[in-house]
């Protein structure tokens, strides 16, 4: 995996640029005055040659900003960049091939950008969260769109109106030593980091406490006519996930997902833990995943791997009938889950493949789960070694139709 080497190269580029010029933002910084013009001017003036610095015990309020290549955005400790709470400050535009609104920070068709400094980026998205508001008309907070060589580190990102950080068709991104927060019950759809058709992504020492997926790896919308690029070569290490829906692959993955590594991640209070989800209208080639050295406490479903997301299984659970295989049929394969310790789960495991596309090669090694409800496995080839499930009610492991392999 080349994430670390590429990220270091990006760091050298951005650090060299930062040493040349410091562009201070001459805005009010009083938490009331709109500083969009002042911030954008500093970015434009510093593009390609230095650091844009927001500093002091200040709150800079801004509408949408465009980031430029070869530039560092430094938000110093004690300083906050706040999103405007005026919804009219976010113009409508095409986002991810759909109608949407411009995010607070947009880096499109750019390269060599760092965002750092110890401060806070606060979307102040509370006014966007009511359930009667159209999700597509809520802006995301930070989008890297067809961008390359991105580093975000030592920064807190919080309270986005919608998804917080989205790499979209981007390459070589590092997110390190960060907090991503939106922990209130009202903050739905505030995913932490959502790589979408992106490659070489490192998520390292990030704490995520949000109202939706902590991380969601995506590629291509449901019903997509294509073509869609896969997300691939993604590494999630040494992270802590609190409120949220866990570490998800999907649900919309019509471009596929390849080569995911998840190591030393702690889940505490998430509704799911390991979650791989797709459906007949949004799948592709999805596999070569390794999850290793994982701990979970007080989660909902510890392990959920389903090809039925967004549609019912059929009558009486296991009696789902096969349908024709199409370009969007999900094909899950080569998923290794090793050295996992789970306590206080509501449900141990749900593995649910399609009869026309059973899940191929799940390996469960040294997995121990204490849960209210046991594990259910259908339409999958599973091999286990050292799998222990303790269920308060019902069978520890229920084997449904279409299961092959050896479960011990």
C-alpha positions as CSV (number, residue, x, y, z in Angstrom):
1,X,0.0,0.0,0.0
2,X,1.4,3.4,-1.0
3,X,-0.7,5.7,1.1
4,X,2.0,6.7,3.6
5,X,4.7,7.3,1.0
6,X,2.4,9.4,-1.2
7,X,1.1,11.3,1.8
8,X,4.6,12.2,2.9
9,X,5.4,13.5,-0.6
10,X,2.3,15.6,-0.4
11,X,3.4,16.9,3.0
12,X,6.8,17.9,1.7
13,X,5.1,19.9,-1.1
14,X,2.7,21.7,1.1
15,X,5.3,22.4,3.8
16,X,7.7,23.9,1.3
17,X,4.9,26.1,0.0
18,X,4.0,27.1,3.5
19,X,7.6,28.3,4.3
20,X,7.5,30.9,1.5
21,X,4.6,33.2,2.3
22,X,2.1,33.8,5.2
23,X,-1.1,35.4,4.1
24,X,-3.1,36.7,7.1
25,X,-6.8,37.1,6.8
26,X,-7.8,40.7,7.4
27,X,-11.4,40.0,8.5
28,X,-13.3,40.9,11.5
29,X,-13.1,37.6,13.3
30,X,-15.8,38.7,15.7
31,X,-18.2,35.7,15.1
32,X,-20.8,38.1,13.6
33,X,-19.4,39.8,10.5
34,X,-19.3,37.7,7.3
35,X,-15.6,37.2,6.4
36,X,-16.0,35.3,3.2
37,X,-14.5,37.9,1.0
38,X,-11.4,38.4,3.2
39,X,-10.7,34.7,3.5
40,X,-11.2,34.1,-0.2
41,X,-8.8,37.0,-1.0
42,X,-6.1,35.6,1.2
43,X,-6.5,32.2,-0.5
44,X,-6.3,33.8,-3.9
45,X,-3.3,35.9,-3.0
46,X,-1.5,32.9,-1.4
47,X,-2.4,30.3,-4.1
48,X,0.7,28.3,-5.1
49,X,3.1,30.0,-2.7
50,X,2.2,29.7,1.0
51,X,-0.1,29.5,4.0
52,X,-3.4,31.2,4.7
53,X,-3.5,31.7,8.4
54,X,-6.5,32.3,10.6
55,X,-5.3,33.0,14.1
56,X,-6.0,34.7,17.5
57,X,-9.0,34.1,19.8
58,X,-11.3,34.6,16.9
59,X,-14.3,33.2,15.2
60,X,-14.3,33.9,11.4
61,X,-17.7,33.5,9.9
62,X,-17.9,32.5,6.2
63,X,-20.0,31.4,3.3
64,X,-18.5,28.9,0.8
65,X,-14.8,29.2,0.0
66,X,-12.8,27.8,-2.9
67,X,-9.4,26.3,-2.0
68,X,-6.5,26.6,-4.4
69,X,-3.6,24.3,-5.4
70,X,-0.2,24.4,-3.5
71,X,-1.7,26.1,-0.5
72,X,-2.0,25.5,3.3
73,X,-5.1,26.6,5.2
74,X,-3.9,27.0,8.8
75,X,-6.6,27.5,11.5
76,X,-4.7,28.1,14.7
77,X,-5.5,26.6,18.1
78,X,-8.2,28.8,19.7
79,X,-9.5,29.9,16.3
80,X,-12.7,28.7,14.7
81,X,-13.8,29.0,11.1
82,X,-17.6,29.0,11.3
83,X,-20.1,28.4,8.5
84,X,-22.7,31.1,7.9
85,X,-26.1,30.2,9.2
86,X,-27.8,32.1,6.4
87,X,-29.0,29.3,4.0
88,X,-29.0,31.8,1.1
89,X,-25.2,32.1,1.4
90,X,-24.9,28.5,-0.1
91,X,-25.6,28.7,-3.8
92,X,-27.1,25.7,-5.6
93,X,-24.8,23.8,-7.9
94,X,-24.2,20.3,-9.2
95,X,-22.6,18.1,-6.6
96,X,-21.7,14.4,-7.3
97,X,-23.7,14.5,-10.5
98,X,-26.8,15.7,-8.6
99,X,-28.5,18.9,-7.7
100,X,-27.2,20.3,-4.4
101,X,-25.5,23.2,-2.6
102,X,-22.0,24.4,-2.5
103,X,-20.1,23.3,0.6
104,X,-18.3,25.6,3.0
105,X,-14.9,24.4,1.7
106,X,-14.6,23.1,-1.9
107,X,-11.3,21.9,-3.4
108,X,-12.1,21.1,-7.0
109,X,-9.5,20.1,-9.7
110,X,-6.7,21.1,-7.4
111,X,-3.6,19.5,-5.8
112,X,-1.2,19.8,-2.9
113,X,-3.4,21.2,-0.2
114,X,-3.0,21.0,3.6
115,X,-5.6,22.0,6.3
116,X,-4.1,22.0,9.8
117,X,-3.3,24.2,12.8
118,X,-5.1,22.9,15.9
119,X,-8.3,25.0,15.4
120,X,-11.9,24.2,14.5
121,X,-14.0,24.2,11.4
122,X,-17.6,24.4,12.6
123,X,-20.4,24.1,10.0
124,X,-23.0,25.2,12.6
125,X,-25.5,23.0,10.8
126,X,-28.2,22.7,13.4
127,X,-30.7,24.8,11.4
128,X,-30.3,22.3,8.5
129,X,-31.0,19.2,10.6
130,X,-34.8,19.1,10.9
131,X,-36.2,16.0,9.4
132,X,-38.6,17.8,7.0
133,X,-35.7,19.4,5.2
134,X,-34.7,17.8,1.9
135,X,-31.3,16.0,2.4
136,X,-30.0,16.9,-1.0
137,X,-30.4,20.6,-0.3
138,X,-28.2,20.5,2.8
139,X,-24.6,21.4,2.0
140,X,-21.8,19.1,2.9
141,X,-19.0,20.8,4.9
142,X,-15.7,19.9,3.1
143,X,-15.5,18.4,-0.4
144,X,-12.3,17.3,-2.3
145,X,-13.6,16.9,-5.9
146,X,-11.1,15.5,-8.4
147,X,-8.3,16.6,-6.1
148,X,-4.8,15.1,-5.4
149,X,-2.3,15.1,-2.6
150,X,-4.4,16.3,0.3
151,X,-3.5,16.4,4.0
152,X,-5.8,17.3,6.9
153,X,-4.3,17.0,10.3
154,X,-4.5,18.4,13.8
155,X,-7.9,20.0,13.3
156,X,-11.4,19.5,14.6
157,X,-14.3,19.4,12.1
158,X,-17.8,19.6,13.5
159,X,-21.6,20.2,13.0
160,X,-21.9,19.9,9.3
161,X,-25.3,20.4,7.8
162,X,-24.8,17.0,6.1
163,X,-21.8,14.8,5.3
164,X,-18.7,16.3,6.9
165,X,-15.7,15.4,4.7
166,X,-16.1,13.9,1.2
167,X,-13.2,12.9,-1.1
168,X,-14.9,12.5,-4.5
169,X,-12.9,11.0,-7.4
170,X,-9.8,12.1,-5.5
171,X,-6.4,10.5,-5.0
172,X,-3.9,10.4,-2.2
173,X,-5.6,11.8,0.9
174,X,-4.5,11.7,4.5
175,X,-6.7,12.5,7.5
176,X,-4.6,12.3,10.7
177,X,-4.9,13.3,14.3
178,X,-8.4,14.8,13.9
179,X,-11.7,15.0,15.6
180,X,-15.0,14.9,13.6
181,X,-18.0,15.7,15.8
182,X,-21.8,16.0,15.6
183,X,-22.9,13.9,18.5
184,X,-26.4,15.1,19.2
185,X,-29.4,12.9,18.3
186,X,-30.7,15.5,15.8
187,X,-27.6,15.5,13.7
188,X,-28.7,12.9,11.1
189,X,-26.7,12.4,7.9
190,X,-23.6,13.9,9.4
191,X,-21.2,11.2,8.2
192,X,-17.6,11.7,9.3
193,X,-15.5,10.8,6.3
194,X,-17.1,9.4,3.1
195,X,-14.5,8.5,0.4
196,X,-16.5,8.3,-2.9
197,X,-14.8,6.7,-5.9
198,X,-11.4,7.7,-4.4
199,X,-8.0,6.0,-4.1
200,X,-5.1,5.9,-1.7
201,X,-6.9,7.2,1.4
202,X,-5.4,7.1,4.9
203,X,-7.6,7.7,8.0
204,X,-5.2,7.6,11.0
205,X,-5.8,8.5,14.6
206,X,-9.2,10.1,14.0
207,X,-12.0,10.3,16.6
208,X,-15.4,10.4,15.0
209,X,-18.6,11.0,17.0
210,X,-21.5,11.8,14.6
211,X,-25.1,11.2,13.7
212,X,-24.6,8.8,10.9
213,X,-21.8,6.6,9.4
214,X,-18.5,7.3,11.1
215,X,-16.9,6.4,7.9
216,X,-18.8,5.4,4.7
217,X,-16.9,4.2,1.6
218,X,-18.9,4.8,-1.5
219,X,-18.8,4.6,-5.3
220,X,-21.7,5.3,-7.7
221,X,-25.3,6.0,-6.9
222,X,-28.2,3.5,-6.8
223,X,-29.5,2.8,-10.3
224,X,-26.4,4.3,-11.8
225,X,-26.0,4.1,-15.6
226,X,-22.2,4.2,-15.2
227,X,-19.4,4.3,-15.6
228,X,-18.4,4.6,-12.0
229,X,-14.9,4.4,-10.6
230,X,-14.2,2.2,-7.6
231,X,-13.0,3.3,-4.2
232,X,-9.8,1.4,-3.5
233,X,-6.7,1.2,-1.4
234,X,-8.2,2.6,1.8
235,X,-6.5,2.2,5.2
236,X,-8.3,3.0,8.5
237,X,-6.0,2.7,11.5
238,X,-5.9,3.6,15.2
239,X,-9.3,5.3,15.2
240,X,-12.0,5.7,17.8
241,X,-15.7,5.7,16.7
242,X,-18.3,6.8,19.2
243,X,-21.9,7.7,18.2
244,X,-22.6,6.9,14.6
245,X,-23.4,4.0,12.3
246,X,-20.0,2.4,12.4
247,X,-17.5,1.8,9.6
248,X,-19.5,1.2,6.5
249,X,-18.8,0.1,3.0
250,X,-21.8,1.3,1.0
251,X,-24.6,1.4,0.6
252,X,-24.2,3.0,-2.8
253,X,-21.2,1.2,-4.3
254,X,-22.1,0.7,-8.0
255,X,-18.4,1.4,-8.9
256,X,-17.2,-1.2,-6.5
257,X,-14.8,-1.1,-3.5
258,X,-11.4,-2.8,-3.5
259,X,-8.5,-3.3,-1.0
260,X,-9.7,-2.0,2.4
261,X,-7.6,-2.4,5.5
262,X,-9.0,-1.6,9.0
263,X,-6.7,-2.1,12.0
264,X,-6.8,-1.2,15.7
265,X,-10.1,0.6,15.6
266,X,-12.3,1.0,18.7
267,X,-16.1,1.2,18.5
268,X,-18.0,2.5,21.5
269,X,-21.7,3.1,21.4
270,X,-22.1,2.9,17.6
271,X,-25.3,1.4,16.1
272,X,-23.2,-0.9,13.9
273,X,-19.5,-1.9,14.0
274,X,-18.2,-3.5,10.8
275,X,-20.8,-2.9,8.2
276,X,-20.7,-3.8,4.5
277,X,-24.0,-3.0,2.8
278,X,-25.3,-3.0,-0.8
279,X,-28.3,-4.1,-2.8
280,X,-29.5,-5.3,-6.2
281,X,-29.7,-1.7,-7.5
282,X,-26.3,-0.4,-6.3
283,X,-23.6,-3.1,-6.3
284,X,-20.4,-4.2,-8.1
285,X,-17.2,-6.0,-7.2
286,X,-16.7,-5.5,-3.5
287,X,-13.9,-7.2,-1.7
288,X,-10.3,-7.8,-0.6
289,X,-11.0,-6.4,2.9
290,X,-9.1,-7.1,6.1
291,X,-10.3,-6.1,9.6
292,X,-7.9,-6.8,12.3
293,X,-7.4,-6.0,16.0
294,X,-10.9,-4.5,16.6
295,X,-12.7,-3.8,19.9
296,X,-16.4,-3.0,20.3
297,X,-18.4,-2.0,23.4
298,X,-22.2,-1.4,23.6
299,X,-22.8,-1.5,19.8
300,X,-26.0,-2.4,18.0
301,X,-25.0,-5.0,15.4
302,X,-21.4,-5.9,15.7
303,X,-20.9,-7.3,12.2
304,X,-23.3,-6.7,9.4
305,X,-22.6,-7.9,5.9
306,X,-25.7,-7.6,3.7
307,X,-26.5,-7.6,0.0
308,X,-30.2,-6.8,0.8
309,X,-29.7,-3.1,1.9
310,X,-32.8,-1.1,0.8
311,X,-35.0,-4.1,0.0
312,X,-36.8,-6.8,1.9
313,X,-35.4,-10.4,2.0
314,X,-38.6,-12.1,1.0
315,X,-41.1,-14.3,2.8
316,X,-40.1,-15.9,6.2
317,X,-36.5,-14.7,6.1
318,X,-34.6,-17.4,4.3
319,X,-37.0,-17.9,1.4
320,X,-35.8,-15.1,-0.8
321,X,-35.7,-16.1,-4.5
322,X,-33.0,-15.5,-6.9
323,X,-33.2,-12.7,-9.5
324,X,-31.2,-12.2,-12.7
325,X,-27.7,-11.0,-12.3
326,X,-27.2,-7.4,-13.6
327,X,-24.4,-4.9,-13.8
328,X,-25.5,-3.6,-10.4
329,X,-25.6,-7.0,-8.6
330,X,-23.3,-6.8,-5.6
331,X,-20.5,-9.4,-5.5
332,X,-19.0,-9.6,-2.0
333,X,-15.8,-11.6,-1.6
334,X,-12.6,-12.1,0.3
335,X,-13.4,-10.5,3.7
336,X,-11.2,-11.4,6.6
337,X,-12.2,-10.4,10.2
338,X,-9.5,-11.2,12.7
339,X,-8.8,-10.6,16.4
340,X,-12.1,-9.0,17.3
341,X,-13.5,-8.6,20.8
342,X,-17.1,-7.4,21.3
343,X,-19.0,-6.8,24.6
344,X,-22.5,-5.5,25.2
345,X,-23.7,-5.8,21.6
346,X,-27.4,-6.0,20.8
347,X,-26.9,-8.4,17.9
348,X,-23.7,-10.4,17.2
349,X,-23.7,-10.8,13.5
350,X,-25.9,-10.6,10.4
351,X,-24.5,-12.1,7.2
352,X,-26.9,-12.1,4.3
353,X,-26.0,-12.8,0.7
354,X,-28.2,-12.8,-2.4
355,X,-29.1,-16.3,-3.7
356,X,-28.0,-15.2,-7.2
357,X,-24.7,-13.8,-5.8
358,X,-23.7,-15.6,-2.5
359,X,-21.0,-13.9,-0.5
360,X,-17.6,-15.6,-1.3
361,X,-14.9,-16.3,1.3
362,X,-15.5,-14.8,4.6
363,X,-12.9,-15.7,7.2
364,X,-13.6,-15.2,10.9
365,X,-10.5,-15.8,13.0
366,X,-10.3,-15.2,16.8
367,X,-13.6,-13.4,17.0
368,X,-15.4,-13.3,20.4
369,X,-18.8,-11.6,20.7
370,X,-21.1,-11.2,23.7
371,X,-24.5,-10.0,22.6
372,X,-28.2,-10.1,23.4
373,X,-28.9,-11.9,20.2
374,X,-26.7,-14.4,18.3
375,X,-25.4,-14.5,14.8
376,X,-27.4,-15.3,11.6
377,X,-25.7,-16.4,8.4
378,X,-27.3,-17.0,5.0
379,X,-26.0,-17.4,1.4
380,X,-22.3,-17.2,2.2
381,X,-19.1,-19.2,2.2
382,X,-17.7,-18.8,5.7
383,X,-14.7,-20.3,7.4
384,X,-14.1,-19.7,11.1
385,X,-11.4,-20.5,13.5
386,X,-11.8,-19.4,17.1
387,X,-15.3,-17.9,16.6
388,X,-17.1,-17.6,20.0
389,X,-20.6,-16.1,20.2
390,X,-22.4,-15.8,23.6
391,X,-26.0,-14.9,23.2
392,X,-28.4,-14.0,26.0
393,X,-31.4,-15.4,24.1
394,X,-31.7,-17.9,21.3
395,X,-29.0,-19.8,19.5
396,X,-25.5,-18.4,19.4
397,X,-25.2,-19.1,15.7
398,X,-28.1,-19.8,13.3
399,X,-27.2,-21.2,9.9
400,X,-29.6,-20.4,7.1
401,X,-29.8,-21.5,3.4
402,X,-26.9,-21.4,1.1
403,X,-24.1,-21.5,3.7
404,X,-20.9,-23.4,2.9
405,X,-17.5,-23.7,4.5
406,X,-16.6,-24.6,8.0
407,X,-17.9,-22.8,11.1
408,X,-16.3,-23.9,14.3
